[in-house]
Structures are given as structure tokens and as C-alpha cells.
Amino acid sequence: MNKKNNRITVKDVARQAGVSTAAAGRALGNYGYVSEELREKIMRAAEELGYVANQVARAMITGKSQTIGVVGADISNPFFAEALRGISDIARRHEFGVLITSSDEDVPREQEAVRILLEKQVDGLIVSPADINNCRHLDQAIAQGIPVVLLDRKLPTLAADAVLIDNVHASREATRYLLGCGHRRIAIITELSSDYDTRLALEPESFATINADRLNSSGARLLGYLLAHHEANVAVDKTLIRRTGKYCAQRAFEETLAVLEEASPTAVFAVDNVMTQGAWRAVRERDIAVPGALSFFAFDELDWLTLTTPRISTVAQPIHHMGVHAAELLFRRIRETDLPVSWQTYQVEMKLRESVATVKVNVKG
């Protein structure tokens, strides 16, 4: 028996199995009691008919949709593509579906995405917040009993698990390396979308009064850059700090061209993979010899970084593992709602290649 052009319903399965619709519903929805013998009979009938579960109806009955929602800051960004692979692997293992949305680093879009996902009755959320200082909508989701795990960014005021790296430390280590190679004019290409982050670019000398917990990722990486200079007793020229105001390779391209023409850097440090794409294109368009005339350091490991000549040095995050762990935390919290909040900070790896040269430091005396 098969209905062409019609959806197979629970009633059809019940009729095929010779049981009540209620019994078929309990077996197919995996709620309530059904004897194992009856369950097998019903599931066999469902398979014969090609029955596909109506997850919306099931969610209305059980309050569970067997789906999780993911709000990426920019799902076209290679970072989030890799993280989503890890999330999807774990969701598949738990037989959950994944609903994916992108905020494009815009708070209103993120709020709308969260609202829609909650209306879809997702069982949990993984979110990369567009602005760590604006999280009321996530607080409301948790208040409604929806577990939230943060990826790549943490919200100190939100009782939510987080999986991230120490951006300040990672950037400080990269900058220390460049300073150790003798560079004293290191251009940094970054986004700095929030007013609080921007303060660091406008007033780099204010780094000591900055609360790192209030900084977004790019702001934290700029803080690491400033701290490394301070520790090395190297003054920072503000003209070397270039901000795009948003995650945009074209804006990074333009800012890199400008800093190369106006500030004469000996090294360029691009603070994420989007900035790296634009910055590297600018260096290549100007046909600047790397590392002979200019050293180049990137943040985030991308496949193409090892295919260039020279191969590009970078700060590598364990992105896939971060996605896996974020999903594991979420499923653990779906099962056990009263667990203490957990922040997992991953270590980065410095991939030192041929794009950085040692330069002589002039010592006055």
C-alpha cells in the first residue's frame, strides 16, 4: 500500500500495522509506553510505507524537536564552515538535525535568527555573538529553558557555556614573534566593529584601563598586539593600526594599501582569515617581495596559506575541535539542565613558515 502524491500519515501506519493511531503515534514519536513487540510491528509498517516523521507535530506533543540551531557570525567565513562541520558530526551522532543561520555580524539579524529558531522549537542553540555587550535575547532564551553554548566568543554576563581561544594571548604571542624578529613597525589589519573596541585604535595608550572581557575578538587581538609592544618597550605608531569597521576582505585590501603607502611597515599582521584575504591581495597587487621587503603574519589556518610563495606564517586555531566540543557541551546540557557553566579555552598553534624575515634593529648608544 502506498499513497502517490500524498504524505503517509500516522493513521496509515496504524492501519498497516493493525494498531490504534495512539499506539502508532507513541511508537513513531518515541514517547509514552508501547510494548517492544508492538513497537517493532509499527516500525516495520512505517518502513514498508516509507513513512517520514512530522517533526513539527512531534515537537508539539513532546516539547522536543530533535534539532539544534546554530547562529554563525558569518557562515561564509571559513572559520564557521569548519566549525559547522564539527557541530554537524556530533549532531548526526545524536540523530539531531541542525538549522543554520547567519547574523552577518549584525545584532538585529542575530536577534531575529534566535527568535525564528526558538519558534522552530529547537532543543538548543550554538551562537557566535555579533556583539558580546548585547546579549539580552540569549538571556531570554536561557530563561525559557533553551540551552545556549557560545562559540568563539564568551559573554561574561551570560550563564552559558563557551568554547573559544584566548585571543589576547594568541595575538600577543604572534606580535612577540614579529618583535623578536626585529620588526618595530608592525601594521595590524583588524575590524573593531564596536565603540569599545575602537577606543583601542584611537587611544592605544589606554590599553591598561581596558576590560578585556568587554572586547570582541578583534578588539582582544588588538589588545594582545599592544601588550606585546608594551612588554618589549616599543612605542606603537597609531598610523599602523588599521580598522575596517566590519568583516570585509575588500575593506582589508583598501586599508592594507593605505598603510603600505602611508606608514612604511616592515611587517603586516592580519587578525583573521577575512582580513588575511584582503591584506594579502594588497601586498601582491603592489608586487612587494615577501619576506624580503615585507613580512606577513596571518590569523587562522587556511589551505591556501601553504600554497603561496612564500608559505604564510599563521596563528592556527583548532576550529573543528572547537565545533565538536561546542556541540558536545550543548547535548550534555540538553540532557542535564543543572550543570555548572563551563568555559573551554583552547590553545592555538604558531605555524611558522617562510613569510617572516629577521630584520636588524638599530640600537642607539
C-alpha positions as CSV (number, residue, x, y, z in Angstrom):
1,M,0.0,0.0,0.0
2,N,1.4,3.4,-1.0
3,K,-0.2,6.7,-1.5
4,K,1.1,8.5,-4.5
5,N,1.5,12.3,-4.1
6,N,0.2,12.1,-0.6
7,R,2.1,12.2,2.7
8,I,2.0,8.9,4.6
9,T,0.4,9.7,8.0
10,V,0.4,8.0,11.4
11,K,-3.1,6.8,10.6
12,D,-1.8,5.0,7.5
13,V,0.9,3.3,9.6
14,A,-1.6,2.3,12.3
15,R,-3.9,0.8,9.7
16,Q,-1.0,-1.1,8.1
17,A,0.2,-2.4,11.5
18,G,-3.3,-3.1,12.7
19,V,-3.0,-1.0,15.8
20,S,-4.6,2.1,17.2
21,T,-3.5,5.6,15.9
22,A,-2.5,6.5,19.5
23,A,-0.2,3.5,19.8
24,A,1.4,4.2,16.4
25,G,1.9,7.8,17.4
26,R,3.7,6.8,20.7
27,A,6.0,4.4,18.8
28,L,6.8,6.7,16.0
29,G,7.2,9.7,18.2
30,N,9.2,7.8,20.8
31,Y,7.1,9.0,23.8
32,G,4.8,7.1,26.1
33,Y,4.7,3.3,26.6
34,V,4.5,0.8,23.8
35,S,5.5,-2.8,24.2
36,E,8.6,-3.8,22.3
37,E,6.7,-6.3,20.2
38,L,4.2,-3.7,19.2
39,R,6.9,-1.1,18.5
40,E,8.7,-3.5,16.1
41,K,5.4,-4.2,14.3
42,I,4.7,-0.4,13.9
43,M,8.2,0.4,12.8
44,R,8.1,-2.3,10.2
45,A,4.8,-1.0,8.9
46,A,6.3,2.5,8.8
47,E,9.3,1.3,6.8
48,E,7.1,-0.6,4.3
49,L,5.1,2.6,3.7
50,G,8.0,4.9,3.5
51,Y,6.7,7.0,6.5
52,V,8.6,10.2,7.2
53,A,8.1,11.7,10.7
54,N,6.4,15.0,11.1
55,Q,8.8,16.7,13.4
56,V,6.7,19.7,14.0
57,A,3.8,17.6,15.2
58,R,6.1,15.6,17.3
59,A,7.6,18.7,18.9
60,M,4.1,19.9,19.8
61,I,3.4,16.7,21.7
62,T,6.8,16.1,23.3
63,G,8.2,19.6,23.5
64,K,11.3,18.3,21.7
65,S,12.1,18.8,18.0
66,Q,15.4,16.7,17.7
67,T,17.0,19.8,16.2
68,I,19.6,22.3,17.3
69,G,20.0,25.8,16.0
70,V,23.3,27.4,15.0
71,V,23.7,31.2,14.6
72,G,27.1,31.9,13.0
73,A,28.5,35.4,12.8
74,D,29.2,34.8,9.1
75,I,28.7,31.3,7.7
76,S,30.6,32.1,4.5
77,N,33.7,32.6,6.7
78,P,36.0,29.6,6.5
79,F,36.2,29.6,10.3
80,F,32.5,28.9,10.7
81,A,32.3,26.5,7.8
82,E,34.9,24.3,9.6
83,A,33.3,24.7,13.0
84,L,29.9,23.7,11.5
85,R,31.4,20.5,10.2
86,G,32.4,19.6,13.7
87,I,28.9,20.6,15.1
88,S,27.2,18.6,12.4
89,D,29.3,15.5,13.0
90,I,28.1,15.4,16.7
91,A,24.5,16.3,15.9
92,R,24.4,13.4,13.4
93,R,25.8,11.1,16.1
94,H,22.9,12.1,18.3
95,E,20.4,11.8,15.4
96,F,19.6,15.5,15.6
97,G,19.0,17.9,12.7
98,V,20.9,21.2,12.5
99,L,19.2,24.5,11.5
100,I,21.9,27.0,10.4
101,T,21.5,30.8,10.2
102,S,24.0,33.7,9.8
103,S,23.9,37.0,11.6
104,D,26.5,38.7,9.3
105,E,27.9,40.2,12.5
106,D,24.7,42.3,12.9
107,V,22.9,42.2,16.3
108,P,19.3,42.8,15.0
109,R,19.8,39.9,12.5
110,E,21.1,37.8,15.3
111,Q,18.1,38.6,17.4
112,E,15.8,37.8,14.5
113,A,17.6,34.5,13.9
114,V,17.3,33.4,17.5
115,R,13.6,34.3,17.5
116,I,12.9,32.2,14.4
117,L,14.9,29.3,15.8
118,L,13.0,29.4,19.0
119,E,9.8,29.4,17.1
120,K,11.0,26.3,15.3
121,Q,11.3,24.8,18.8
122,V,15.0,23.9,18.6
123,D,16.2,22.0,21.6
124,G,19.3,24.1,22.0
125,L,21.4,26.9,20.4
126,I,25.0,27.4,19.5
127,V,25.7,31.1,18.9
128,S,28.7,33.2,17.9
129,P,27.5,36.6,19.3
130,A,27.9,39.5,17.0
131,D,28.4,41.8,20.0
132,I,29.4,40.4,23.4
133,N,27.9,43.5,25.0
134,N,24.4,42.9,23.6
135,C,23.0,39.5,24.7
136,R,19.5,40.1,26.2
137,H,17.9,37.9,23.6
138,L,20.2,35.0,24.6
139,D,19.5,35.6,28.2
140,Q,15.8,35.3,27.4
141,A,16.3,32.0,25.5
142,I,18.0,30.5,28.6
143,A,15.2,31.8,30.8
144,Q,12.8,29.9,28.5
145,G,14.8,26.7,29.2
146,I,16.7,26.6,25.9
147,P,20.4,25.7,26.5
148,V,22.9,28.1,24.8
149,V,26.5,27.4,24.0
150,L,28.7,30.2,22.8
151,L,31.3,29.6,20.1
152,D,34.4,31.7,19.5
153,R,33.2,34.4,21.9
154,K,32.1,34.5,25.6
155,L,29.6,36.7,27.3
156,P,30.8,37.2,30.9
157,T,27.3,38.4,31.9
158,L,25.5,35.3,30.4
159,A,25.2,32.0,32.2
160,A,26.1,30.0,29.1
161,D,28.9,27.5,28.2
162,A,31.5,28.8,25.8
163,V,34.2,27.3,23.6
164,L,36.9,29.7,22.5
165,I,40.6,30.7,22.4
166,D,42.4,33.3,24.5
167,N,42.5,35.9,21.7
168,V,44.7,38.3,23.8
169,H,47.3,35.7,24.4
170,A,47.3,34.4,20.8
171,S,47.8,37.8,19.3
172,R,50.4,38.7,21.9
173,E,52.4,35.6,21.0
174,A,52.2,36.4,17.3
175,T,53.3,40.0,17.9
176,R,56.1,38.9,20.2
177,Y,57.4,36.7,17.5
178,L,57.5,39.6,15.0
179,L,59.1,41.9,17.5
180,G,61.6,39.1,18.3
181,C,62.5,39.0,14.6
182,G,63.4,42.7,14.9
183,H,60.3,44.3,13.5
184,R,59.4,47.7,15.0
185,R,56.8,48.9,12.5
186,I,54.1,46.2,12.5
187,A,50.9,47.1,10.8
188,I,47.8,45.4,12.2
189,I,44.7,45.0,10.0
190,T,41.6,44.4,12.1
191,E,37.8,45.1,12.2
192,L,36.9,46.7,15.5
193,S,33.1,47.0,15.0
194,S,32.2,48.1,18.5
195,D,32.8,51.5,20.1
196,Y,34.7,49.9,23.0
197,D,37.0,48.1,20.6
198,T,37.5,51.2,18.5
199,R,38.8,53.1,21.6
200,L,41.9,50.9,21.5
201,A,42.7,52.0,17.9
202,L,42.1,55.7,18.7
203,E,43.8,55.6,22.1
204,P,46.3,52.7,22.1
205,E,47.9,54.1,25.2
206,S,44.7,53.4,27.1
207,F,45.3,49.6,26.9
208,A,46.0,49.4,30.7
209,T,42.5,50.6,31.5
210,I,40.7,48.3,29.0
211,N,38.5,45.5,30.3
212,A,39.4,42.6,28.1
213,D,36.1,40.8,28.9
214,R,34.2,43.6,27.1
215,L,36.2,43.3,23.9
216,N,35.0,41.4,20.8
217,S,37.5,39.0,19.2
218,S,39.2,41.7,17.0
219,G,39.5,44.1,19.9
220,A,41.1,41.4,22.1
221,R,43.6,40.7,19.3
222,L,44.5,44.3,19.1
223,L,44.9,44.4,22.9
224,G,47.4,41.5,22.6
225,Y,49.3,43.4,19.9
226,L,49.5,46.4,22.2
227,L,50.6,44.4,25.2
228,A,53.4,42.8,23.3
229,H,54.7,46.2,22.2
230,H,54.5,47.4,25.8
231,E,56.4,44.4,27.2
232,A,59.1,45.0,24.5
233,N,59.2,48.7,25.3
234,V,58.4,49.5,21.7
235,A,56.2,52.5,21.1
236,V,53.1,52.0,18.9
237,D,52.6,54.3,15.9
238,K,48.8,54.7,15.6
239,T,49.1,55.0,11.9
240,L,50.0,51.3,11.8
241,I,46.6,50.3,13.4
242,R,44.1,49.9,10.5
243,R,40.5,49.1,11.2
244,T,37.9,48.1,8.6
245,G,34.8,48.5,10.9
246,K,33.4,45.2,9.7
247,Y,34.5,41.8,8.5
248,C,35.2,42.6,4.8
249,A,38.1,41.5,2.6
250,Q,37.7,44.5,0.3
251,R,38.0,46.9,3.2
252,A,41.0,45.0,4.4
253,F,42.5,45.3,1.0
254,E,42.0,49.1,1.0
255,E,43.3,49.6,4.5
256,T,46.4,47.5,3.7
257,L,47.1,49.5,0.6
258,A,46.8,52.7,2.6
259,V,49.1,51.6,5.4
260,L,51.7,50.4,2.9
261,E,51.7,53.8,1.2
262,E,51.5,56.0,4.3
263,A,53.2,54.2,7.2
264,S,56.1,52.1,5.8
265,P,55.6,49.0,7.9
266,T,58.2,46.2,7.9
267,A,55.5,43.6,8.7
268,V,51.7,43.2,8.4
269,F,49.6,41.2,10.9
270,A,46.1,40.3,9.7
271,V,43.9,39.3,12.6
272,D,41.6,36.8,11.0
273,N,41.1,34.9,7.7
274,V,38.9,37.6,6.2
275,M,41.4,40.3,6.9
276,T,44.2,38.0,5.6
277,Q,42.5,37.6,2.2
278,G,42.2,41.3,1.6
279,A,45.6,42.2,3.1
280,W,47.5,39.5,1.1
281,R,45.8,40.7,-2.2
282,A,47.0,44.2,-1.5
283,V,50.6,43.0,-0.9
284,R,50.5,41.0,-4.1
285,E,48.9,43.8,-6.1
286,R,51.8,46.1,-5.1
287,D,54.2,43.3,-6.1
288,I,56.0,43.6,-2.7
289,A,58.7,41.0,-2.1
290,V,57.7,38.8,0.9
291,P,59.6,38.4,3.2
292,G,62.5,40.4,1.6
293,A,60.8,43.8,1.7
294,L,57.8,43.0,4.0
295,S,57.0,40.2,6.4
296,F,53.4,38.9,6.7
297,F,51.7,37.1,9.5
298,A,48.1,35.8,9.5
299,F,45.5,34.6,12.0
300,D,43.6,31.4,11.2
301,E,44.9,28.5,9.2
302,L,43.6,28.3,5.7
303,D,44.5,25.8,3.0
304,W,45.8,28.4,0.6
305,L,48.3,29.8,3.1
306,T,50.6,26.8,2.3
307,L,50.1,27.1,-1.4
308,T,51.5,30.6,-1.8
309,T,55.1,31.5,-2.4
310,P,56.3,32.0,0.3
311,R,54.1,30.0,2.6
312,I,52.4,32.2,5.1
313,S,53.0,32.0,8.9
314,T,49.9,32.0,11.0
315,V,48.1,31.5,14.3
316,A,46.2,28.3,13.9
317,Q,43.0,27.6,15.9
318,P,41.7,24.0,16.4
319,I,38.5,25.1,14.7
320,H,37.0,21.6,14.0
321,H,37.6,20.5,17.6
322,M,36.0,23.7,18.9
323,G,32.9,23.0,16.9
324,V,32.8,19.4,18.1
325,H,33.2,20.5,21.7
326,A,30.6,23.2,21.4
327,A,28.1,20.6,20.2
328,E,29.1,18.1,22.9
329,L,28.5,20.7,25.6
330,L,25.1,21.5,24.1
331,F,23.9,17.9,24.1
332,R,25.2,17.4,27.6
333,R,23.3,20.4,28.8
334,I,20.1,19.3,26.9
335,R,20.3,16.0,28.9
336,E,21.3,17.7,32.2
337,T,20.0,21.2,32.7
338,D,21.5,21.9,36.1
339,L,25.2,21.5,35.2
340,P,27.6,24.4,36.2
341,V,28.6,26.8,33.4
342,S,31.8,25.6,31.6
343,W,34.2,27.8,29.6
344,Q,36.6,25.7,27.4
345,T,39.6,27.7,26.3
346,Y,41.7,26.0,23.5
347,Q,45.4,26.6,22.8
348,V,46.5,27.9,19.5
349,E,49.5,26.8,17.5
350,M,52.0,29.1,15.8
351,K,52.6,27.8,12.3
352,L,56.0,29.4,11.4
353,R,56.7,29.4,7.7
354,E,58.7,31.5,5.2
355,S,56.7,34.8,5.2
356,V,58.6,36.4,8.1
357,A,62.2,37.6,7.9
358,T,64.5,38.7,10.6
359,V,65.5,42.4,10.4
360,K,68.3,44.3,12.0
361,V,67.3,46.5,14.9
362,N,69.1,49.9,15.1
363,V,70.4,50.4,18.6
364,K,71.3,54.0,19.5
365,G,74.0,54.4,22.0
